Amino acid sequence: MRTNFRTALTLILLASLPAFVSAAEPHMEVIAKKDISGQVLKRLGLPNQDYCWEQCLEDARCTGTRWAVIAGTTAGQCQLISGALNVADPHSLKTEDGQKIVVTASRKVSDTARQQ
């Protein structure tokens, strides 16, 4: 019985290892109900927000993103931001023809940033 328990415990620990390892990797975190500004590295037209986040994660200088889309669509503009992020209340943005623009602010989070 003890051998089966040890085997089961080992399997559980091994199964949870990928989740533990991935938690230490840098990732993007949404700054809910806020907007950000800062030094813009790049402006990119992209098919969805995942690509925007991937670009930020690949660039060591990137500290956050500002993703803007017309309400109801997925393609939009990605701003990669470096340095300090200035967090502010969101603005009500619209296109010239009155369509609502939705902005999602996010920051890059790494394991070392959490420890500070």
C-alpha positions in Angstrom: 0.0 0.0 0.0 2.8 2.4 0.8 4.4 1.9 -2.6 1.1 2.8 -4.3 0.8 5.9 -2.2 4.3 7.0 -3.0 3.8 6.3 -6.7 0.6 8.3 -6.7 2.2 11.2 -4.8 5.1 11.2 -7.2 2.7 11.3 -10.2 0.7 14.2 -8.7 3.9 16.2 -8.1 5.2 15.5 -11.6 1.9 16.5 -13.1 1.9 19.8 -11.3 5.5 20.6 -12.2 4.7 22.3 -15.6 2.3 24.7 -13.9 4.9 25.6 -11.3 7.6 26.2 -13.9 5.3 28.3 -16.2 4.3 30.5 -13.2 7.9 31.6 -13.0 8.1 32.7 -16.6 7.2 36.3 -17.6 3.6 36.8 -18.6 1.2 39.6 -19.3 -1.3 40.8 -16.6 -4.3 43.0 -17.4 -4.6 46.2 -15.5 -8.4 46.1 -15.0 -10.4 49.3 -15.7 -7.3 51.4 -16.2 -5.4 52.9 -19.1 -1.6 53.3 -19.4 0.9 55.5 -21.1 4.6 55.6 -21.3 7.5 55.5 -23.9 6.1 53.8 -27.0 8.6 51.3 -28.5 6.4 50.2 -31.4 2.9 50.5 -32.8 1.7 47.4 -34.6 -1.5 46.5 -36.4 -2.3 42.9 -35.3 -5.1 40.3 -35.7 -5.6 39.9 -32.0 -4.3 40.7 -28.5 -2.4 37.4 -28.1 0.0 38.6 -30.8 0.5 41.9 -29.0 1.4 40.1 -25.8 3.8 37.8 -27.6 5.6 40.7 -29.0 6.0 42.3 -25.6 7.2 39.1 -24.0 9.8 38.7 -26.7 11.2 42.2 -26.3 13.2 42.7 -23.1 12.6 46.5 -23.2 8.8 46.1 -23.2 7.1 46.6 -19.8 3.5 46.8 -20.9 1.0 47.0 -23.8 -1.9 49.1 -24.7 -4.3 47.2 -27.0 -7.1 49.1 -28.8 -9.9 47.7 -30.9 -13.2 48.9 -32.2 -15.9 47.3 -30.1 -17.0 43.9 -31.4 -13.8 43.2 -33.4 -10.6 41.4 -32.7 -8.0 43.1 -34.9 -6.5 46.3 -33.5 -3.5 48.4 -32.7 -0.9 47.3 -30.2 1.4 49.7 -28.5 4.5 48.2 -26.9 5.6 50.4 -24.0 9.0 50.6 -22.3 10.1 52.0 -18.9 7.7 53.2 -16.2 4.0 52.8 -16.9 1.7 55.7 -16.1 -1.6 54.2 -14.9 -4.7 56.4 -15.3 -8.5 56.2 -15.5 -9.7 55.1 -18.9 -11.0 57.7 -21.4 -14.1 57.2 -23.5 -12.7 56.9 -27.0 -14.6 56.8 -30.3 -13.7 56.7 -34.0 -14.6 59.7 -36.2 -17.8 57.9 -37.2 -18.8 57.3 -33.6 -17.8 53.6 -33.0 -16.5 52.8 -29.5 -12.8 52.0 -29.1 -12.0 49.5 -26.3 -8.6 49.8 -24.7 -7.0 47.0 -22.6 -3.9 47.9 -20.6 -1.5 45.2 -19.5 1.9 44.9 -17.8 4.7 42.4 -18.1 5.1 40.4 -14.9 8.1 38.3 -14.1 9.0 36.2 -11.1 11.7 38.8 -10.0 9.1 41.6 -10.2 6.8 39.8 -7.8 9.6 39.4 -5.2 10.2 43.2 -5.1 
